[in-house]
Amino acid sequence: MTLPTDFRFSQGSLQDYVDCPHRFYLRYVQRVAWPAIDVEPVLEREHYLQQGAAFHRLVHRHALGVPAARLAAASSDVDLRRWWRNYLESGPADLPAERFPEIVLSAPLADYRLLARCDLVAVDPGPRAVIVDWKTSRQRTRRQVLEQRLQTRVYPYLLVQAGAELNASRPLAPEQVEMIYWFADSPADPERFTYDKSKHAADEAFLMGLVEDIAGLSDEAFVLTPDEKHCRYCRYRSLCRRGVAAAQITEEEDENLEPEEDLLDISLDMEQIVEIRY
């Protein structure tokens, strides 16, 4: 198999490959649009996704300078108003003052590019830079789950690789980078991940290896995952004969509940992309 030279990897596509190589192949290589649902009941799921998207929009606008009082009147949804109140009263403390909401980081990886859209990057030019990811999952995601997610590796790696433009044109050292997961329903209990040179080197080797493995596989080598728990929330499960019925939303584990934005399926504003400086 030969990937297009302009193929862009994201934490979402790499996570799909790690979870199930065949899912990656169907979604990103074959571009199969399979008309299955991932979770039931559908209307409850759609409402939840809309709530999460609305919260991200509120925080984005607030970071751009829209007054909180004006934003508070924008919704009558009970959950959204609670999340917004938690954000205003117990948002991440001690963040650097220079804020870059919804920023896209990009850097070369092997013969391709790796991209990530961060909810917020806050920078104190010189001393530190903090990535914040807003989580609206119904349950607070366990730390050990977050540690295993590609997002926790991709985002700090890319900020080190491409963050100089946000840091007064000075490269960021890994030790200057931190990532925070802030939970809208557990505002006082965020998860914080520090970074360092050894983690950055390990992430680079790991991510490079993933991309090279993917690029070198034949079509037949994108096999189904042996761990069928990943199939419960996969829209391709019936195509792969791994089940027909969608998982119930009440059964859903915290790490599967919140959708991850796929950079391959969104329109990118080129002015928002921060790339590595050659």
GUKOL-815591 format. One record per atom (N, C-alpha, C): atom name; x, y, z; residue number from 0. Coordinates in steps of 0.1 Angstrom, whole numbers. Example, Ala and Ser with C-alpha at 12.3 -4.5 7.8 and 13.67 -1.06 7.14 Angstrom:
<dokes>
DOKE atome     u     v     w num
DOKE     N   132   -57    78   0
DOKE    CA   123   -45    78   0
DOKE     C   132   -33    78   0
DOKE     N   128   -22    71   1
DOKE    CA   137   -11    71   1
DOKE     C   129     0    79   1
</dokes>
This chain:
<dokes>
DOKE atome     u     v     w num
DOKE     N     8   -12     0   0
DOKE    CA     0     0     0   0
DOKE     C     9    12     0   0
DOKE     N     4    22    -7   1
DOKE    CA    12    35    -8   1
DOKE     C     2    46    -3   1
DOKE     N     5    53     8   2
DOKE    CA    -2    64    13   2
DOKE     C     0    76     4   2
DOKE     N   -10    84     2   3
DOKE    CA    -7    97    -6   3
DOKE     C     4   105     1   3
DOKE     N    12   112    -7   4
DOKE    CA    23   119    -1   4
DOKE     C    18   131     8   4
DOKE     N     6   135     6   5
DOKE    CA     0   146    14   5
DOKE     C    -8   141    26   5
DOKE     N    -7   128    29   6
DOKE    CA   -15   122    39   6
DOKE     C   -11   128    53   6
DOKE     N   -21   132    61   7
DOKE    CA   -18   139    74   7
DOKE     C   -22   129    85   7
DOKE     N   -13   126    93   8
DOKE    CA   -16   118   105   8
DOKE     C   -21   127   116   8
DOKE     N   -30   122   125   9
DOKE    CA   -34   128   137   9
DOKE     C   -34   118   148   9
DOKE     N   -36   123   160  10
DOKE    CA   -37   114   171  10
DOKE     C   -49   105   170  10
DOKE     N   -60   110   163  11
DOKE    CA   -72   101   161  11
DOKE     C   -69    90   151  11
DOKE     N   -62    93   140  12
DOKE    CA   -59    82   131  12
DOKE     C   -49    72   136  12
DOKE     N   -39    77   143  13
DOKE    CA   -29    68   149  13
DOKE     C   -36    59   160  13
DOKE     N   -45    65   168  14
DOKE    CA   -52    58   178  14
DOKE     C   -61    47   171  14
DOKE     N   -67    50   160  15
DOKE    CA   -74    40   153  15
DOKE     C   -66    28   149  15
DOKE     N   -54    31   144  16
DOKE    CA   -44    21   140  16
DOKE     C   -40    12   152  16
DOKE     N   -37    18   163  17
DOKE    CA   -33    11   175  17
DOKE     C   -44     2   180  17
DOKE     N   -57     8   179  18
DOKE    CA   -68     0   184  18
DOKE     C   -72   -11   174  18
DOKE     N   -71    -8   161  19
DOKE    CA   -75   -18   151  19
DOKE     C   -69   -14   138  19
DOKE     N   -59   -21   133  20
DOKE    CA   -53   -17   120  20
DOKE     C   -64   -17   108  20
DOKE     N   -73   -26   109  21
DOKE    CA   -83   -27    99  21
DOKE     C   -92   -15    99  21
DOKE     N   -95   -10   111  22
DOKE    CA  -104     2   112  22
DOKE     C   -96    14   105  22
DOKE     N   -83    15   108  23
DOKE    CA   -76    25   101  23
DOKE     C   -77    24    86  23
DOKE     N   -75    12    81  24
DOKE    CA   -75     9    66  24
DOKE     C   -89    13    60  24
DOKE     N  -100     9    67  25
DOKE    CA  -113    12    62  25
DOKE     C  -116    27    62  25
DOKE     N  -112    34    73  26
DOKE    CA  -115    48    75  26
DOKE     C  -107    57    67  26
DOKE     N   -94    55    66  27
DOKE    CA   -84    65    61  27
DOKE     C   -79    61    47  27
DOKE     N   -78    48    44  28
DOKE    CA   -73    44    31  28
DOKE     C   -84    42    22  28
DOKE     N   -94    33    25  29
DOKE    CA  -105    30    17  29
DOKE     C  -116    41    17  29
DOKE     N  -116    49    28  30
DOKE    CA  -126    60    30  30
DOKE     C  -140    54    30  30
DOKE     N  -142    43    37  31
DOKE    CA  -155    37    37  31
DOKE     C  -164    44    46  31
DOKE     N  -176    48    41  32
DOKE    CA  -186    54    49  32
DOKE     C  -197    44    52  32
DOKE     N  -196    38    64  33
DOKE    CA  -204    27    67  33
DOKE     C  -216    32    76  33
DOKE     N  -228    29    72  34
DOKE    CA  -240    36    78  34
DOKE     C  -244    29    91  34
DOKE     N  -235    27   100  35
DOKE    CA  -238    21   113  35
DOKE     C  -236    32   124  35
DOKE     N  -242    29   135  36
DOKE    CA  -241    39   147  36
DOKE     C  -232    32   157  36
DOKE     N  -225    40   164  37
DOKE    CA  -215    35   174  37
DOKE     C  -222    32   188  37
DOKE     N  -232    40   192  38
DOKE    CA  -238    39   205  38
DOKE     C  -253    42   204  38
DOKE     N  -260    35   212  39
DOKE    CA  -274    37   214  39
DOKE     C  -277    41   228  39
DOKE     N  -289    49   231  40
DOKE    CA  -298    54   221  40
DOKE     C  -292    66   213  40
DOKE     N  -296    66   201  41
DOKE    CA  -290    76   191  41
DOKE     C  -292    90   195  41
DOKE     N  -305    93   199  42
DOKE    CA  -308   107   202  42
DOKE     C  -301   112   214  42
DOKE     N  -300   103   224  43
DOKE    CA  -293   107   236  43
DOKE     C  -278   110   233  43
DOKE     N  -272   101   225  44
DOKE    CA  -258   103   221  44
DOKE     C  -256   116   213  44
DOKE     N  -265   119   204  45
DOKE    CA  -264   131   196  45
DOKE     C  -265   144   205  45
DOKE     N  -275   143   214  46
DOKE    CA  -276   154   224  46
DOKE     C  -264   156   232  46
DOKE     N  -258   146   236  47
DOKE    CA  -245   147   244  47
DOKE     C  -234   153   236  47
DOKE     N  -233   148   223  48
DOKE    CA  -222   154   215  48
DOKE     C  -224   169   212  48
DOKE     N  -237   173   210  49
DOKE    CA  -240   187   208  49
DOKE     C  -236   195   221  49
DOKE     N  -239   189   232  50
DOKE    CA  -235   196   245  50
DOKE     C  -220   198   246  50
DOKE     N  -213   188   243  51
DOKE    CA  -198   189   243  51
DOKE     C  -193   199   234  51
DOKE     N  -198   199   221  52
DOKE    CA  -194   209   211  52
DOKE     C  -197   223   216  52
DOKE     N  -209   225   221  53
DOKE    CA  -213   238   226  53
DOKE     C  -204   243   237  53
DOKE     N  -200   234   246  54
DOKE    CA  -191   239   257  54
DOKE     C  -177   243   251  54
DOKE     N  -172   236   242  55
DOKE    CA  -160   239   235  55
DOKE     C  -161   253   228  55
DOKE     N  -172   256   222  56
DOKE    CA  -174   269   216  56
DOKE     C  -174   280   226  56
DOKE     N  -181   278   237  57
DOKE    CA  -181   288   248  57
DOKE     C  -167   291   253  57
DOKE     N  -160   281   256  58
DOKE    CA  -146   283   261  58
DOKE     C  -137   290   251  58
DOKE     N  -139   286   238  59
DOKE    CA  -131   292   227  59
DOKE     C  -134   307   227  59
DOKE     N  -147   311   227  60
DOKE    CA  -151   325   226  60
DOKE     C  -146   333   238  60
DOKE     N  -147   326   250  61
DOKE    CA  -142   333   262  61
DOKE     C  -127   336   261  61
DOKE     N  -119   326   256  62
DOKE    CA  -105   328   254  62
DOKE     C  -102   339   244  62
DOKE     N  -111   341   235  63
DOKE    CA  -109   352   225  63
DOKE     C  -113   366   230  63
DOKE     N  -119   366   242  64
DOKE    CA  -122   379   248  64
DOKE     C  -137   382   249  64
DOKE     N  -146   373   245  65
DOKE    CA  -160   376   247  65
DOKE     C  -163   375   262  65
DOKE     N  -170   385   267  66
DOKE    CA  -173   386   282  66
DOKE     C  -181   373   286  66
DOKE     N  -177   368   298  67
DOKE    CA  -184   356   304  67
DOKE     C  -199   358   305  67
DOKE     N  -203   370   310  68
DOKE    CA  -217   373   312  68
DOKE     C  -225   372   299  68
DOKE     N  -219   376   289  69
DOKE    CA  -226   375   276  69
DOKE     C  -228   361   271  69
DOKE     N  -217   353   274  70
DOKE    CA  -217   339   270  70
DOKE     C  -227   331   278  70
DOKE     N  -228   334   291  71
DOKE    CA  -236   327   300  71
DOKE     C  -251   326   296  71
DOKE     N  -255   337   289  72
DOKE    CA  -269   338   285  72
DOKE     C  -272   330   272  72
DOKE     N  -262   324   267  73
DOKE    CA  -263   318   253  73
DOKE     C  -270   304   254  73
DOKE     N  -272   298   265  74
DOKE    CA  -278   285   266  74
DOKE     C  -286   283   278  74
DOKE     N  -297   276   276  75
DOKE    CA  -306   272   288  75
DOKE     C  -304   257   291  75
DOKE     N  -295   250   285  76
DOKE    CA  -292   236   288  76
DOKE     C  -286   235   302  76
DOKE     N  -292   227   310  77
DOKE    CA  -288   225   324  77
DOKE     C  -274   221   326  77
DOKE     N  -270   210   318  78
DOKE    CA  -256   205   319  78
DOKE     C  -246   215   314  78
DOKE     N  -249   222   303  79
DOKE    CA  -240   231   298  79
DOKE     C  -238   243   307  79
DOKE     N  -248   248   313  80
DOKE    CA  -247   259   323  80
DOKE     C  -239   254   335  80
DOKE     N  -240   242   339  81
DOKE    CA  -232   237   351  81
DOKE     C  -218   236   347  81
DOKE     N  -215   231   335  82
DOKE    CA  -201   230   330  82
DOKE     C  -195   244   329  82
DOKE     N  -203   254   324  83
DOKE    CA  -198   267   322  83
DOKE     C  -195   274   336  83
DOKE     N  -204   271   345  84
DOKE    CA  -201   277   359  84
DOKE     C  -189   270   365  84
DOKE     N  -187   257   363  85
DOKE    CA  -175   251   368  85
DOKE     C  -162   256   362  85
DOKE     N  -163   259   349  86
DOKE    CA  -152   265   342  86
DOKE     C  -148   279   348  86
DOKE     N  -158   287   350  87
DOKE    CA  -156   301   355  87
DOKE     C  -150   300   369  87
DOKE     N  -156   291   377  88
DOKE    CA  -152   291   392  88
DOKE     C  -140   283   395  88
DOKE     N  -138   272   387  89
DOKE    CA  -127   262   390  89
DOKE     C  -120   258   378  89
DOKE     N  -118   267   368  90
DOKE    CA  -110   264   356  90
DOKE     C   -95   261   360  90
DOKE     N   -87   256   351  91
DOKE    CA   -73   254   354  91
DOKE     C   -66   266   360  91
DOKE     N   -60   264   371  92
DOKE    CA   -53   275   378  92
DOKE     C   -39   278   373  92
DOKE     N   -35   290   374  93
DOKE    CA   -21   294   371  93
DOKE     C   -17   292   357  93
DOKE     N   -26   293   348  94
DOKE    CA   -23   292   334  94
DOKE     C   -15   305   329  94
DOKE     N    -5   303   320  95
DOKE    CA     1   315   315  95
DOKE     C    -9   324   308  95
DOKE     N    -6   337   307  96
DOKE    CA   -16   347   303  96
DOKE     C   -18   347   288  96
DOKE     N    -7   343   280  97
DOKE    CA    -8   343   265  97
DOKE     C   -15   331   261  97
DOKE     N   -27   332   255  98
DOKE    CA   -36   321   252  98
DOKE     C   -38   319   237  98
DOKE     N   -37   307   232  99
DOKE    CA   -39   303   218  99
DOKE     C   -50   292   218  99
DOKE     N   -63   296   217 100
DOKE    CA   -74   286   216 100
DOKE     C   -75   280   202 100
DOKE     N   -79   267   202 101
DOKE    CA   -81   259   190 101
DOKE     C   -70   261   180 101
DOKE     N   -58   259   185 102
DOKE    CA   -46   261   176 102
DOKE     C   -42   247   171 102
DOKE     N   -37   247   158 103
DOKE    CA   -33   235   151 103
DOKE     C   -18   235   150 103
DOKE     N   -12   224   156 104
DOKE    CA     2   222   155 104
DOKE     C     5   212   144 104
DOKE     N    16   214   137 105
DOKE    CA    20   205   126 105
DOKE     C    35   204   125 105
DOKE     N    39   192   122 106
DOKE    CA    54   189   121 106
DOKE     C    55   177   112 106
DOKE     N    67   176   105 107
DOKE    CA    69   164    97 107
DOKE     C    72   152   106 107
DOKE     N    67   140   101 108
DOKE    CA    70   128   108 108
DOKE     C    72   117    97 108
DOKE     N    84   112    96 109
DOKE    CA    88   103    85 109
DOKE     C    86   111    72 109
DOKE     N    79   105    63 110
DOKE    CA    77   112    50 110
DOKE     C    63   119    50 110
DOKE     N    57   121    61 111
DOKE    CA    43   126    62 111
DOKE     C    43   138    72 111
DOKE     N    31   142    75 112
DOKE    CA    29   152    85 112
DOKE     C    20   147    96 112
DOKE     N    23   152   108 113
DOKE    CA    15   149   120 113
DOKE     C     9   162   124 113
DOKE     N    -4   162   126 114
DOKE    CA   -12   174   130 114
DOKE     C   -20   171   143 114
DOKE     N   -22   182   151 115
DOKE    CA   -31   181   163 115
DOKE     C   -37   194   165 115
DOKE     N   -50   194   167 116
DOKE    CA   -57   206   171 116
DOKE     C   -59   206   186 116
DOKE     N   -53   216   193 117
DOKE    CA   -53   217   207 117
DOKE     C   -65   226   211 117
DOKE     N   -72   222   222 118
DOKE    CA   -83   231   227 118
DOKE     C   -77   245   231 118
DOKE     N   -65   244   238 119
DOKE    CA   -59   256   243 119
DOKE     C   -44   254   245 119
DOKE     N   -36   263   241 120
DOKE    CA   -22   263   245 120
DOKE     C   -19   277   251 120
DOKE     N   -15   276   264 121
DOKE    CA   -12   288   271 121
DOKE     C     3   289   273 121
DOKE     N     9   301   270 122
DOKE    CA    24   302   270 122
DOKE     C    28   314   278 122
DOKE     N    38   311   286 123
DOKE    CA    46   322   293 123
DOKE     C    60   322   285 123
DOKE     N    61   330   275 124
DOKE    CA    73   329   267 124
DOKE     C    86   328   274 124
DOKE     N    93   317   272 125
DOKE    CA   105   314   279 125
DOKE     C   104   303   289 125
DOKE     N    96   305   300 126
DOKE    CA    96   295   311 126
DOKE     C    87   283   308 126
DOKE     N    75   284   303 127
DOKE    CA    66   273   302 127
DOKE     C    55   274   292 127
DOKE     N    50   263   288 128
DOKE    CA    38   262   279 128
DOKE     C    29   251   284 128
DOKE     N    16   253   284 129
DOKE    CA     7   244   289 129
DOKE     C    -4   241   279 129
DOKE     N    -6   228   276 130
DOKE    CA   -17   224   267 130
DOKE     C   -29   220   276 130
DOKE     N   -41   225   273 131
DOKE    CA   -53   222   281 131
DOKE     C   -63   215   271 131
DOKE     N   -68   204   276 132
DOKE    CA   -78   197   268 132
DOKE     C   -91   196   277 132
DOKE     N  -102   202   272 133
DOKE    CA  -115   202   279 133
DOKE     C  -122   189   277 133
DOKE     N  -125   183   288 134
DOKE    CA  -132   170   287 134
DOKE     C  -146   171   293 134
DOKE     N  -156   167   285 135
DOKE    CA  -170   167   290 135
DOKE     C  -176   153   291 135
DOKE     N  -167   143   293 136
DOKE    CA  -172   130   295 136
DOKE     C  -180   128   307 136
DOKE     N  -190   119   307 137
DOKE    CA  -199   118   319 137
DOKE     C  -191   112   331 137
DOKE     N  -181   105   329 138
DOKE    CA  -173   100   340 138
DOKE     C  -159   106   338 138
DOKE     N  -152   108   349 139
DOKE    CA  -139   113   349 139
DOKE     C  -129   102   344 139
DOKE     N  -123   105   333 140
DOKE    CA  -114    94   327 140
DOKE     C  -102    91   336 140
DOKE     N  -100    78   338 141
DOKE    CA   -89    74   347 141
DOKE     C   -76    78   341 141
DOKE     N   -66    81   351 142
DOKE    CA   -53    85   346 142
DOKE     C   -46    75   338 142
DOKE     N   -47    62   342 143
DOKE    CA   -41    51   335 143
DOKE     C   -46    50   321 143
DOKE     N   -59    54   318 144
DOKE    CA   -64    54   305 144
DOKE     C   -58    65   297 144
DOKE     N   -58    77   303 145
DOKE    CA   -52    89   296 145
DOKE     C   -37    86   292 145
DOKE     N   -30    80   301 146
DOKE    CA   -16    77   299 146
DOKE     C   -14    69   286 146
DOKE     N   -24    60   283 147
DOKE    CA   -23    51   272 147
DOKE     C   -28    57   259 147
DOKE     N   -35    68   260 148
DOKE    CA   -41    74   248 148
DOKE     C   -30    81   240 148
DOKE     N   -31    80   227 149
DOKE    CA   -21    87   218 149
DOKE     C   -21   102   220 149
DOKE     N   -32   108   223 150
DOKE    CA   -33   122   225 150
DOKE     C   -23   127   235 150
DOKE     N   -21   119   246 151
DOKE    CA   -11   123   257 151
DOKE     C     3   123   252 151
DOKE     N     6   116   241 152
DOKE    CA    19   116   236 152
DOKE     C    21   125   224 152
DOKE     N    10   126   216 153
DOKE    CA    11   134   203 153
DOKE     C    12   149   207 153
DOKE     N     3   154   215 154
DOKE    CA     2   168   218 154
DOKE     C    15   175   223 154
DOKE     N    20   169   235 155
DOKE    CA    33   175   239 155
DOKE     C    44   174   229 155
DOKE     N    45   162   222 156
DOKE    CA    55   160   212 156
DOKE     C    55   171   202 156
DOKE     N    43   174   197 157
DOKE    CA    41   184   186 157
DOKE     C    44   198   191 157
DOKE     N    40   201   204 158
DOKE    CA    43   214   209 158
DOKE     C    58   217   210 158
DOKE     N    66   207   214 159
DOKE    CA    80   208   214 159
DOKE     C    85   210   200 159
DOKE     N    80   202   190 160
DOKE    CA    85   203   177 160
DOKE     C    81   216   170 160
DOKE     N    69   221   172 161
DOKE    CA    64   232   164 161
DOKE     C    60   244   172 161
DOKE     N    63   244   185 162
DOKE    CA    58   255   194 162
DOKE     C    66   268   194 162
DOKE     N    77   268   187 163
DOKE    CA    86   280   188 163
DOKE     C    78   293   184 163
DOKE     N    69   292   174 164
DOKE    CA    62   303   169 164
DOKE     C    52   309   180 164
DOKE     N    49   301   190 165
DOKE    CA    41   305   201 165
DOKE     C    49   310   213 165
DOKE     N    62   308   212 166
DOKE    CA    72   311   223 166
DOKE     C    82   321   219 166
DOKE     N    77   332   213 167
DOKE    CA    86   343   209 167
DOKE     C    98   338   200 167
DOKE     N    95   328   191 168
DOKE    CA   104   323   182 168
DOKE     C   116   315   188 168
DOKE     N   114   311   201 169
DOKE    CA   124   303   208 169
DOKE     C   119   288   209 169
DOKE     N   127   278   205 170
DOKE    CA   122   264   207 170
DOKE     C   119   261   221 170
DOKE     N   109   253   223 171
DOKE    CA   105   249   237 171
DOKE     C   112   236   240 171
DOKE     N   118   236   252 172
DOKE    CA   124   224   257 172
DOKE     C   113   215   263 172
DOKE     N   114   202   262 173
DOKE    CA   104   193   267 173
DOKE     C   100   195   281 173
DOKE     N   110   199   290 174
DOKE    CA   107   202   304 174
DOKE     C    99   214   306 174
DOKE     N    97   222   296 175
DOKE    CA    89   234   297 175
DOKE     C    74   231   294 175
DOKE     N    71   219   290 176
DOKE    CA    58   216   285 176
DOKE     C    50   208   295 176
DOKE     N    37   211   296 177
DOKE    CA    28   204   305 177
DOKE     C    15   202   298 177
DOKE     N     8   191   300 178
DOKE    CA    -5   189   295 178
DOKE     C   -15   187   306 178
DOKE     N   -27   193   305 179
DOKE    CA   -37   192   315 179
DOKE     C   -50   188   309 179
DOKE     N   -56   178   314 180
DOKE    CA   -70   174   311 180
DOKE     C   -79   179   322 180
DOKE     N   -88   188   318 181
DOKE    CA   -97   194   327 181
DOKE     C  -111   189   325 181
DOKE     N  -118   184   335 182
DOKE    CA  -130   177   334 182
DOKE     C  -142   186   339 182
DOKE     N  -151   188   330 183
DOKE    CA  -162   198   333 183
DOKE     C  -170   194   345 183
DOKE     N  -172   181   348 184
DOKE    CA  -179   177   359 184
DOKE     C  -171   173   371 184
DOKE     N  -157   174   370 185
DOKE    CA  -148   172   381 185
DOKE     C  -138   184   380 185
DOKE     N  -142   196   381 186
DOKE    CA  -134   207   379 186
DOKE     C  -122   209   388 186
DOKE     N  -123   204   400 187
DOKE    CA  -112   205   410 187
DOKE     C  -102   194   409 187
DOKE     N  -104   185   400 188
DOKE    CA   -96   173   399 188
DOKE     C   -90   170   385 188
DOKE     N   -83   180   380 189
DOKE    CA   -77   177   366 189
DOKE     C   -66   167   367 189
DOKE     N   -62   162   355 190
DOKE    CA   -50   154   354 190
DOKE     C   -40   161   347 190
DOKE     N   -28   161   353 191
DOKE    CA   -16   169   348 191
DOKE     C    -5   159   344 191
DOKE     N     0   162   332 192
DOKE    CA    12   153   327 192
DOKE     C    23   162   324 192
DOKE     N    34   160   331 193
DOKE    CA    46   168   328 193
DOKE     C    54   161   317 193
DOKE     N    64   167   311 194
DOKE    CA    71   162   300 194
DOKE     C    86   164   302 194
DOKE     N    94   156   295 195
DOKE    CA   108   158   297 195
DOKE     C   115   152   284 195
DOKE     N   128   153   284 196
DOKE    CA   136   150   272 196
DOKE     C   135   135   269 196
DOKE     N   135   126   279 197
DOKE    CA   134   112   277 197
DOKE     C   120   108   271 197
DOKE     N   110   114   276 198
DOKE    CA    96   112   271 198
DOKE     C    95   116   256 198
DOKE     N   101   128   253 199
DOKE    CA   101   133   240 199
DOKE     C   108   124   230 199
DOKE     N   120   119   234 200
DOKE    CA   127   109   226 200
DOKE     C   120    96   224 200
DOKE     N   114    91   235 201
DOKE    CA   106    79   234 201
DOKE     C    94    81   225 201
DOKE     N    87    93   226 202
DOKE    CA    75    95   218 202
DOKE     C    79    96   203 202
DOKE     N    90   103   200 203
DOKE    CA    94   104   186 203
DOKE     C    97    91   180 203
DOKE     N   104    82   187 204
DOKE    CA   107    69   182 204
DOKE     C    94    61   180 204
DOKE     N    85    62   190 205
DOKE    CA    73    54   189 205
DOKE     C    64    59   178 205
DOKE     N    62    72   176 206
DOKE    CA    54    77   166 206
DOKE     C    60    75   152 206
DOKE     N    73    77   151 207
DOKE    CA    80    74   138 207
DOKE     C    78    59   134 207
DOKE     N    79    51   144 208
DOKE    CA    77    36   141 208
DOKE     C    63    33   137 208
DOKE     N    53    39   143 209
DOKE    CA    39    37   139 209
DOKE     C    37    41   124 209
DOKE     N    42    53   121 210
DOKE    CA    40    58   107 210
DOKE     C    47    50    97 210
DOKE     N    59    46   100 211
DOKE    CA    67    37    91 211
DOKE     C    61    24    89 211
DOKE     N    55    18   100 212
DOKE    CA    48     5   100 212
DOKE     C    36     6    91 212
DOKE     N    28    17    93 213
DOKE    CA    16    19    85 213
DOKE     C    19    20    70 213
DOKE     N    29    29    67 214
DOKE    CA    33    31    53 214
DOKE     C    39    19    46 214
DOKE     N    44     9    54 215
DOKE    CA    50    -2    48 215
DOKE     C    41   -14    47 215
DOKE     N    29   -14    52 216
DOKE    CA    20   -25    51 216
DOKE     C    13   -27    38 216
DOKE     N    11   -39    34 217
DOKE    CA     3   -42    22 217
DOKE     C   -12   -41    27 217
DOKE     N   -21   -40    17 218
DOKE    CA   -35   -39    20 218
DOKE     C   -40   -51    29 218
DOKE     N   -35   -63    26 219
DOKE    CA   -39   -74    34 219
DOKE     C   -34   -75    48 219
DOKE     N   -24   -67    51 220
DOKE    CA   -18   -67    64 220
DOKE     C   -25   -59    75 220
DOKE     N   -35   -51    71 221
DOKE    CA   -43   -43    80 221
DOKE     C   -53   -52    86 221
DOKE     N   -49   -60    96 222
DOKE    CA   -57   -71   102 222
DOKE     C   -67   -65   112 222
DOKE     N   -77   -73   115 223
DOKE    CA   -87   -70   126 223
DOKE     C   -80   -71   139 223
DOKE     N   -84   -63   149 224
DOKE    CA   -78   -63   162 224
DOKE     C   -82   -76   169 224
DOKE     N   -73   -82   177 225
DOKE    CA   -77   -94   184 225
DOKE     C   -85   -91   197 225
DOKE     N   -85   -78   200 226
DOKE    CA   -93   -73   212 226
DOKE     C  -106   -68   208 226
DOKE     N  -116   -76   209 227
DOKE    CA  -130   -73   204 227
DOKE     C  -137   -62   212 227
DOKE     N  -132   -58   223 228
DOKE    CA  -139   -47   231 228
DOKE     C  -138   -35   223 228
DOKE     N  -128   -33   214 229
DOKE    CA  -128   -21   205 229
DOKE     C  -139   -21   195 229
DOKE     N  -144   -33   192 230
DOKE    CA  -155   -34   182 230
DOKE     C  -168   -29   187 230
DOKE     N  -170   -29   200 231
DOKE    CA  -183   -26   205 231
DOKE     C  -187   -12   202 231
DOKE     N  -177    -3   200 232
DOKE    CA  -180    11   197 232
DOKE     C  -176    15   183 232
DOKE     N  -174     5   174 233
DOKE    CA  -169     8   161 233
DOKE     C  -180     7   151 233
DOKE     N  -182    16   142 234
DOKE    CA  -193    16   132 234
DOKE     C  -191     6   121 234
DOKE     N  -178     0   120 235
DOKE    CA  -176   -10   110 235
DOKE     C  -178   -24   115 235
DOKE     N  -183   -26   128 236
DOKE    CA  -184   -39   134 236
DOKE     C  -192   -49   125 236
DOKE     N  -203   -44   119 237
DOKE    CA  -211   -54   111 237
DOKE     C  -204   -57    98 237
DOKE     N  -197   -47    92 238
DOKE    CA  -189   -50    80 238
DOKE     C  -179   -60    83 238
DOKE     N  -173   -60    95 239
DOKE    CA  -162   -69    98 239
DOKE     C  -168   -82   105 239
DOKE     N  -181   -83   106 240
DOKE    CA  -187   -95   113 240
DOKE     C  -183   -96   127 240
DOKE     N  -183   -85   134 241
DOKE    CA  -179   -85   148 241
DOKE     C  -191   -80   156 241
DOKE     N  -203   -82   151 242
DOKE    CA  -215   -78   158 242
DOKE     C  -223   -68   150 242
DOKE     N  -236   -67   154 243
DOKE    CA  -245   -58   147 243
DOKE     C  -250   -47   156 243
DOKE     N  -255   -50   168 244
DOKE    CA  -261   -40   177 244
DOKE     C  -250   -31   182 244
DOKE     N  -254   -18   183 245
DOKE    CA  -245    -9   189 245
DOKE     C  -245   -10   205 245
DOKE     N  -234    -6   211 246
DOKE    CA  -233    -6   225 246
DOKE     C  -242     4   231 246
DOKE     N  -248     1   243 247
DOKE    CA  -257    10   250 247
DOKE     C  -248    21   256 247
DOKE     N  -254    33   256 248
DOKE    CA  -246    44   262 248
DOKE     C  -244    42   277 248
DOKE     N  -252    34   284 249
DOKE    CA  -251    32   298 249
DOKE     C  -239    22   300 249
DOKE     N  -236    14   290 250
DOKE    CA  -225     5   291 250
DOKE     C  -211    11   288 250
DOKE     N  -212    23   282 251
DOKE    CA  -200    28   276 251
DOKE     C  -189    32   286 251
DOKE     N  -177    28   284 252
DOKE    CA  -166    32   293 252
DOKE     C  -162    46   291 252
DOKE     N  -156    52   301 253
DOKE    CA  -153    66   301 253
DOKE     C  -144    70   289 253
DOKE     N  -134    61   286 254
DOKE    CA  -125    65   275 254
DOKE     C  -131    64   261 254
DOKE     N  -143    59   260 255
DOKE    CA  -149    58   247 255
DOKE     C  -161    68   245 255
DOKE     N  -164    75   256 256
DOKE    CA  -176    83   256 256
DOKE     C  -174    96   249 256
DOKE     N  -163   103   250 257
DOKE    CA  -161   116   243 257
DOKE     C  -155   114   230 257
DOKE     N  -161   120   219 258
DOKE    CA  -156   119   206 258
DOKE     C  -142   127   205 258
DOKE     N  -134   121   196 259
DOKE    CA  -121   128   193 259
DOKE     C  -122   134   179 259
DOKE     N  -118   146   178 260
DOKE    CA  -119   153   165 260
DOKE     C  -108   147   155 260
DOKE     N  -113   144   143 261
DOKE    CA  -103   138   133 261
DOKE     C   -99   150   124 261
DOKE     N   -87   153   124 262
DOKE    CA   -82   164   116 262
DOKE     C   -83   161   101 262
DOKE     N   -85   149    97 263
DOKE    CA   -86   146    83 263
DOKE     C  -100   149    78 263
DOKE     N  -109   151    87 264
DOKE    CA  -123   154    82 264
DOKE     C  -128   168    86 264
DOKE     N  -119   177    89 265
DOKE    CA  -123   190    92 265
DOKE     C  -116   200    83 265
DOKE     N  -122   212    81 266
DOKE    CA  -115   222    73 266
DOKE     C  -106   230    82 266
DOKE     N   -93   231    77 267
DOKE    CA   -83   238    85 267
DOKE     C   -81   252    80 267
DOKE     N   -81   262    89 268
DOKE    CA   -77   275    86 268
DOKE     C   -62   276    86 268
DOKE     N   -56   278    74 269
DOKE    CA   -41   277    73 269
DOKE     C   -34   287    83 269
DOKE     N   -41   298    86 270
DOKE    CA   -35   308    95 270
DOKE     C   -35   303   109 270
DOKE     N   -42   293   113 271
DOKE    CA   -43   287   126 271
DOKE     C   -32   276   128 271
DOKE     N   -26   272   117 272
DOKE    CA   -16   261   118 272
DOKE     C    -3   266   122 272
DOKE     N     3   261   133 273
DOKE    CA    16   264   137 273
DOKE     C    25   253   133 273
DOKE     N    35   255   125 274
DOKE    CA    44   245   120 274
DOKE     C    58   246   125 274
DOKE     N    65   235   124 275
DOKE    CA    79   235   127 275
DOKE     C    87   245   118 275
DOKE     N    96   252   124 276
DOKE    CA   104   262   116 276
DOKE     C   116   255   111 276
DOKE     N   118   255    98 277
DOKE    CA   130   248    92 277
DOKE     C   142   257    93 277
</dokes>
